[in-house]
Amino acid sequence: MNLWRSILDQGGYTATKGIVGVDPGGTTGIFSVIVSENAEGDTGTLTSWTQVTRDAEVTIGYMLLTMKECGIPANRLNVAIEKYIITQRTAKLTRQPAALEVTGEVKAVARRHNARVWEFTASNAKKFASDELLERVGWIGRGRSQRHARDAARQTWSCLAEVDFPAWEATWENQVWTVDGDEVIEVSMDEIMRAGGMDDDLD
């Protein structure tokens, strides 16, 4: 069962685009959004996030597959991942090797699904999507335990502005219509994967 598809069908919405934002590292943050529309032209947004300490590419691949099952064509699938600029300082950071490894794996998964890859630097993404903004639009809170997923949400937010500016603008203005007619719906990524028969251990 595709949980996202059942929610969309129930609300009378059709998925139009999918974005998976990624903050790579020893703990990888993942933030996904499906943009949808109904017959009246109202915009809906489904979001989900998680943090994993291993096999990030498996989770991301599954999210892309789930988006395809929602009817999103490959040319409207997007993966946004933090762009690293290597300097003498960053080369010494312990997180760097893990981040670069995850980045390579994620890009390979995106290619297999024919998804477009976007890269935004952490500094630019944070300027564009502050903690206050993400909280305001209902995407994710400011708890420290969510910081990697929150950084992934910044990547997703930056990508949404590039691939669907009207949906981004509507969300920014807090006027976005959603599948329950009230607020952005957040679905547990664990629920999505288990509903599809993938009982993965997400750390």
C-alpha positions as semicolon CSV with decimal commas, in nm:
position;residue;x (nm);y (nm);z (nm)
1;M;0,000;0,000;0,000
2;N;0,126;0,348;-0,090
3;L;0,031;0,567;0,207
4;W;0,098;0,892;0,025
5;R;-0,113;0,779;-0,273
6;S;-0,406;0,685;-0,050
7;I;-0,396;1,028;0,122
8;L;-0,387;1,207;-0,214
9;D;-0,671;0,997;-0,355
10;Q;-0,880;1,057;-0,047
11;G;-0,843;1,434;-0,084
12;G;-0,897;1,431;-0,460
13;Y;-0,543;1,552;-0,534
14;T;-0,300;1,454;-0,811
15;A;0,074;1,453;-0,741
16;T;0,266;1,682;-0,975
17;K;0,623;1,701;-0,842
18;G;0,844;1,535;-0,583
19;I;1,153;1,660;-0,401
20;V;1,384;1,475;-0,165
21;G;1,617;1,705;0,026
22;V;1,931;1,557;0,179
23;D;2,177;1,674;0,444
24;P;2,456;1,414;0,403
25;G;2,685;1,297;0,680
26;G;2,736;1,040;0,955
27;T;2,374;1,114;1,041
28;T;2,191;1,199;0,721
29;G;1,882;1,417;0,728
30;I;1,613;1,350;0,468
31;F;1,313;1,576;0,401
32;S;1,062;1,489;0,129
33;V;0,775;1,686;-0,019
34;I;0,510;1,599;-0,276
35;V;0,337;1,891;-0,447
36;S;-0,015;1,816;-0,569
37;E;-0,320;1,981;-0,723
38;N;-0,693;1,915;-0,726
39;A;-0,947;1,976;-1,003
40;E;-1,003;2,334;-0,884
41;G;-0,633;2,414;-0,910
42;D;-0,569;2,423;-0,536
43;T;-0,216;2,327;-0,430
44;G;-0,149;2,053;-0,176
45;T;0,173;1,969;0,007
46;L;0,266;1,638;0,170
47;T;0,586;1,633;0,376
48;S;0,788;1,368;0,555
49;W;1,126;1,360;0,725
50;T;1,368;1,128;0,896
51;Q;1,734;1,095;1,003
52;V;1,937;0,782;0,939
53;T;2,285;0,671;1,042
54;R;2,325;0,412;0,768
55;D;2,191;0,316;0,425
56;A;2,066;0,665;0,343
57;E;2,062;0,576;-0,025
58;V;1,813;0,295;0,044
59;T;1,569;0,529;0,216
60;I;1,606;0,794;-0,056
61;G;1,562;0,537;-0,331
62;Y;1,247;0,411;-0,165
63;M;1,108;0,764;-0,136
64;L;1,170;0,824;-0,508
65;L;1,000;0,494;-0,592
66;T;0,705;0,589;-0,372
67;M;0,677;0,923;-0,553
68;K;0,671;0,741;-0,887
69;E;0,393;0,520;-0,756
70;C;0,201;0,839;-0,676
71;G;0,207;0,913;-1,049
72;I;0,496;1,160;-1,061
73;P;0,697;1,115;-1,385
74;A;1,075;1,084;-1,358
75;N;1,131;1,426;-1,519
76;R;0,948;1,583;-1,223
77;L;1,147;1,402;-0,955
78;N;1,417;1,605;-0,784
79;V;1,691;1,539;-0,530
80;A;1,843;1,840;-0,354
81;I;2,164;1,776;-0,162
82;E;2,398;2,000;0,031
83;K;2,685;2,120;-0,183
84;Y;3,029;2,095;-0,029
85;I;3,311;2,328;-0,122
86;I;3,640;2,171;-0,020
87;T;3,887;2,400;0,154
88;Q;4,186;2,333;0,379
89;R;3,957;2,370;0,679
90;T;3,671;2,146;0,557
91;A;3,915;1,876;0,451
92;K;4,004;1,832;0,820
93;L;3,645;1,796;0,945
94;T;3,557;1,446;1,065
95;R;3,210;1,468;0,909
96;Q;3,350;1,540;0,563
97;P;3,442;1,184;0,447
98;A;3,099;1,050;0,546
99;A;2,924;1,344;0,379
100;L;3,114;1,295;0,055
101;E;3,045;0,921;0,057
102;V;2,673;0,970;0,114
103;T;2,664;1,241;-0,155
104;G;2,809;1,000;-0,412
105;E;2,562;0,727;-0,317
106;V;2,265;0,964;-0,329
107;K;2,362;1,098;-0,670
108;A;2,391;0,740;-0,800
109;V;2,039;0,661;-0,670
110;A;1,903;0,978;-0,831
111;R;2,054;0,877;-1,165
112;R;1,894;0,532;-1,142
113;H;1,554;0,697;-1,097
114;N;1,626;0,964;-1,362
115;A;1,571;1,233;-1,100
116;R;1,731;1,575;-1,141
117;V;2,000;1,660;-0,885
118;W;2,023;2,007;-0,734
119;E;2,298;2,130;-0,500
120;F;2,275;2,426;-0,265
121;T;2,543;2,532;-0,020
122;A;2,451;2,512;0,348
123;S;2,508;2,886;0,398
124;N;2,284;2,991;0,109
125;A;2,013;2,742;0,203
126;K;2,010;2,864;0,564
127;K;1,978;3,226;0,453
128;F;1,690;3,127;0,226
129;A;1,515;2,900;0,479
130;S;1,562;3,007;0,839
131;D;1,444;2,801;1,135
132;E;1,164;3,054;1,187
133;L;1,045;3,020;0,827
134;L;1,042;2,640;0,831
135;E;0,844;2,645;1,152
136;R;0,603;2,906;1,022
137;V;0,510;2,710;0,710
138;G;0,464;2,395;0,917
139;W;0,752;2,197;0,774
140;I;0,964;2,119;1,079
141;G;1,028;2,245;1,432
142;R;1,348;2,376;1,589
143;G;1,437;2,087;1,820
144;R;1,805;1,996;1,829
145;S;1,719;1,630;1,767
146;Q;1,585;1,732;1,426
147;R;1,877;1,945;1,310
148;H;1,989;1,719;1,024
149;A;1,634;1,681;0,893
150;R;1,592;2,057;0,928
151;D;1,902;2,117;0,716
152;A;1,758;1,874;0,462
153;A;1,434;2,076;0,468
154;R;1,636;2,384;0,372
155;Q;1,757;2,197;0,063
156;T;1,399;2,096;-0,022
157;W;1,273;2,453;0,028
158;S;1,545;2,593;-0,199
159;C;1,467;2,335;-0,466
160;L;1,091;2,398;-0,449
161;A;1,152;2,763;-0,538
162;E;1,341;2,647;-0,848
163;V;1,103;2,377;-0,975
164;D;0,761;2,516;-0,877
165;F;0,770;2,884;-0,787
166;P;0,388;2,923;-0,755
167;A;0,375;2,637;-0,501
168;W;0,676;2,782;-0,318
169;E;0,517;3,127;-0,314
170;A;0,185;2,993;-0,189
171;T;0,361;2,807;0,092
172;W;0,566;3,116;0,177
173;E;0,251;3,326;0,199
174;N;0,088;3,060;0,415
175;Q;-0,198;3,033;0,166
176;V;-0,129;2,681;0,047
177;W;-0,432;2,450;0,019
178;T;-0,360;2,101;0,142
179;V;-0,516;1,759;0,122
180;D;-0,710;1,807;0,442
181;G;-0,808;2,165;0,357
182;D;-0,648;2,296;0,672
183;E;-0,275;2,255;0,711
184;V;0,033;2,091;0,567
185;I;0,009;1,717;0,624
186;E;0,318;1,543;0,759
187;V;0,344;1,168;0,718
188;S;0,595;0,960;0,910
189;M;0,858;0,823;0,671
190;D;0,856;0,506;0,881
191;E;0,483;0,475;0,806
192;I;0,537;0,523;0,435
193;M;0,808;0,258;0,416
194;R;0,625;0,006;0,635
195;A;0,300;0,060;0,445
196;G;0,493;-0,038;0,134
197;G;0,625;-0,353;0,301
198;M;0,972;-0,222;0,376
199;D;1,027;-0,261;0,749
200;D;1,361;-0,079;0,752
201;D;1,534;0,012;1,074
202;L;1,554;0,389;1,063
203;D;1,787;0,526;1,329
